Amino acid sequence: MEQIDPFKEYRVVINLEEQYSIYPLCKEIPPGWSDVGKVGAKQECLDYIKKVWVDMRPKSLKDAESQKNLLN
């Protein structure tokens, strides 16, 4: 049985660690998150994230690994 979603539209948000999520359009974005400009139905937003978030590592880890590679 399909669940009924009380929220009709979502926005895609990103945090400082470059991690993506969705948030209901009718609610204020929580501190630490920014709107990336994608709005739509829940599945549409999730599909967008799947397409653009190809490296799941947090930004701090990517930066640390880049620094390590520069030193070697």
Backbone as JSON, one array per atom type, in Angstrom:
{
  "sequence": "MEQIDPFKEYRVVINLEEQYSIYPLCKEIPPGWSDVGKVGAKQECLDYIKKVWVDMRPKSLKDAESQKNLLN",
  "N": [[0.83, -1.17, 0.0], [0.57, 2.18, -0.86], [2.1, 4.93, 0.76], [0.67, 7.95, 1.95], [1.87, 11.09, 1.35], [2.14, 13.89, 3.36], [3.26, 16.22, 2.53], [3.5, 18.14, -0.37], [5.43, 19.25, -2.08], [8.97, 19.37, -2.33], [12.28, 20.58, -1.54], [15.67, 20.48, -2.65], [18.43, 20.33, -0.57], [21.67, 21.31, 0.71], [24.5, 20.74, 2.81], [27.34, 22.14, 4.64], [29.23, 20.17, 4.45], [28.82, 19.18, 2.01], [26.76, 17.35, 1.71], [23.74, 15.98, 0.63], [20.17, 16.46, 0.92], [16.57, 16.25, 1.26], [13.94, 18.59, 1.84], [10.82, 19.63, 3.15], [9.03, 21.93, 1.16], [7.28, 23.69, 2.34], [8.32, 24.27, 4.8], [10.75, 26.05, 6.81], [14.16, 26.18, 5.92], [16.52, 24.31, 7.74], [19.1, 25.52, 10.03], [22.45, 25.6, 8.79], [22.05, 24.35, 6.4], [21.57, 24.74, 2.86], [19.63, 25.91, 0.11], [19.62, 24.31, -3.02], [18.33, 24.93, -5.3], [16.64, 23.17, -6.6], [13.39, 22.07, -6.89], [10.51, 20.09, -6.31], [8.41, 17.16, -6.65], [8.67, 14.58, -4.15], [10.0, 12.17, -5.06], [11.11, 13.09, -7.44], [12.98, 14.97, -6.49], [14.62, 13.24, -5.0], [15.6, 11.66, -7.08], [17.08, 13.57, -8.45], [19.12, 14.1, -6.57], [20.36, 11.61, -6.53], [21.49, 11.63, -9.04], [23.31, 13.83, -8.99], [24.89, 13.62, -6.66], [27.53, 12.1, -6.54], [29.8, 11.41, -5.18], [29.95, 10.3, -2.1], [31.45, 10.91, 0.11], [32.1, 13.03, 2.93], [32.86, 16.54, 2.67], [35.01, 17.39, 4.28], [36.49, 15.04, 4.59], [37.2, 14.48, 1.93], [38.79, 16.73, 1.43], [40.88, 16.3, 3.3], [41.99, 13.93, 2.3], [42.88, 14.86, -0.16], [44.85, 16.66, 0.64], [46.63, 14.87, 1.83], [47.41, 13.41, -0.4], [48.77, 15.38, -1.82], [51.0, 15.75, -0.24], [52.38, 13.4, -0.57]],
  "CA": [[0.0, 0.0, 0.0], [1.36, 3.4, -0.99], [1.9, 5.88, 1.84], [0.29, 9.28, 1.53], [2.83, 12.08, 1.82], [1.42, 15.12, 3.68], [3.92, 17.34, 1.87], [3.37, 18.0, -1.83], [6.65, 19.63, -2.77], [10.21, 19.37, -1.56], [13.44, 21.25, -2.12], [16.93, 19.81, -2.38], [19.31, 21.16, 0.24], [23.03, 20.8, 0.87], [25.16, 21.33, 3.98], [28.73, 22.54, 4.43], [30.0, 18.97, 4.14], [28.37, 18.82, 0.67], [25.83, 16.22, 1.81], [22.43, 16.39, 0.14], [18.95, 15.95, 1.54], [15.38, 16.96, 0.83], [13.22, 19.23, 2.93], [9.53, 20.11, 2.66], [9.03, 23.31, 0.69], [6.44, 24.5, 3.23], [9.04, 24.52, 6.05], [11.97, 26.82, 6.72], [15.37, 25.35, 5.85], [17.23, 24.33, 9.03], [20.43, 26.12, 10.03], [23.52, 24.74, 8.29], [21.66, 23.81, 5.1], [21.29, 25.75, 1.83], [18.82, 25.49, -1.03], [20.41, 24.2, -4.26], [17.52, 25.42, -6.41], [15.79, 22.11, -7.17], [12.12, 21.9, -6.18], [9.61, 19.18, -7.01], [7.85, 16.06, -5.88], [9.68, 13.88, -3.36], [10.8, 11.26, -5.89], [11.86, 13.91, -8.38], [14.12, 15.51, -5.75], [15.52, 12.12, -4.7], [16.26, 11.29, -8.34], [18.08, 14.61, -8.71], [20.24, 13.85, -5.66], [21.03, 10.39, -7.0], [22.24, 12.0, -10.24], [24.39, 14.8, -8.76], [25.72, 13.3, -5.5], [28.24, 10.89, -6.98], [30.85, 11.11, -4.2], [29.25, 10.4, -0.83], [32.34, 11.3, 1.21], [31.96, 14.41, 3.38], [33.86, 17.45, 2.13], [36.21, 17.4, 5.13], [37.28, 13.84, 4.28], [37.79, 14.68, 0.6], [39.86, 17.72, 1.58], [41.99, 15.65, 4.01], [42.61, 12.99, 1.38], [43.58, 15.67, -1.16], [46.07, 17.16, 1.31], [47.53, 13.73, 2.01], [47.96, 13.09, -1.72], [49.72, 16.43, -2.18], [52.23, 15.54, 0.54], [53.06, 12.16, -1.01]],
  "C": [[0.89, 1.25, 0.0], [1.03, 4.36, 0.16], [1.53, 7.25, 1.26], [1.24, 10.28, 2.17], [2.09, 13.38, 2.11], [2.03, 16.35, 3.01], [3.87, 17.12, 0.36], [4.68, 18.27, -2.55], [7.82, 19.68, -1.79], [11.25, 20.23, -2.27], [14.66, 20.41, -1.78], [17.82, 20.8, -1.64], [20.67, 20.49, 0.37], [23.63, 21.47, 2.1], [26.62, 21.65, 3.67], [29.65, 21.37, 4.12], [29.63, 18.41, 2.76], [27.55, 17.53, 0.66], [24.45, 16.74, 1.43], [21.3, 15.78, 0.95], [17.77, 16.66, 0.88], [14.68, 17.52, 2.05], [11.91, 19.76, 2.38], [9.58, 21.6, 2.3], [8.27, 24.23, 1.64], [7.13, 24.82, 4.56], [10.31, 25.32, 5.79], [13.17, 25.87, 6.74], [16.11, 25.44, 7.19], [18.6, 24.99, 8.91], [21.49, 25.11, 9.55], [23.23, 24.12, 6.93], [21.34, 24.96, 4.16], [20.48, 25.11, 0.71], [19.7, 25.41, -2.27], [19.62, 24.62, -5.48], [16.65, 24.38, -7.08], [14.57, 21.93, -6.29], [11.26, 20.95, -6.99], [9.01, 18.16, -6.07], [8.99, 15.31, -5.19], [10.58, 13.01, -4.23], [11.64, 12.01, -6.9], [13.12, 14.49, -7.72], [15.12, 14.41, -5.41], [16.27, 11.66, -5.94], [17.35, 12.3, -8.7], [19.32, 14.38, -7.84], [21.04, 12.65, -6.13], [21.93, 10.71, -8.21], [23.46, 12.88, -9.92], [25.33, 14.43, -7.61], [26.46, 12.0, -5.77], [29.35, 10.48, -6.01], [30.26, 11.36, -2.81], [30.15, 10.82, 0.34], [32.08, 12.74, 1.63], [33.11, 15.26, 2.84], [35.14, 17.44, 2.96], [37.09, 16.18, 4.86], [37.94, 13.97, 2.91], [38.97, 15.65, 0.68], [41.09, 17.1, 2.25], [42.73, 14.68, 3.09], [43.38, 13.73, 0.29], [44.9, 16.2, -0.59], [47.1, 16.05, 1.45], [48.2, 13.38, 0.67], [48.98, 14.13, -2.19], [51.06, 16.26, -1.46], [53.02, 14.33, 0.09], [53.67, 12.31, -2.35]]
}
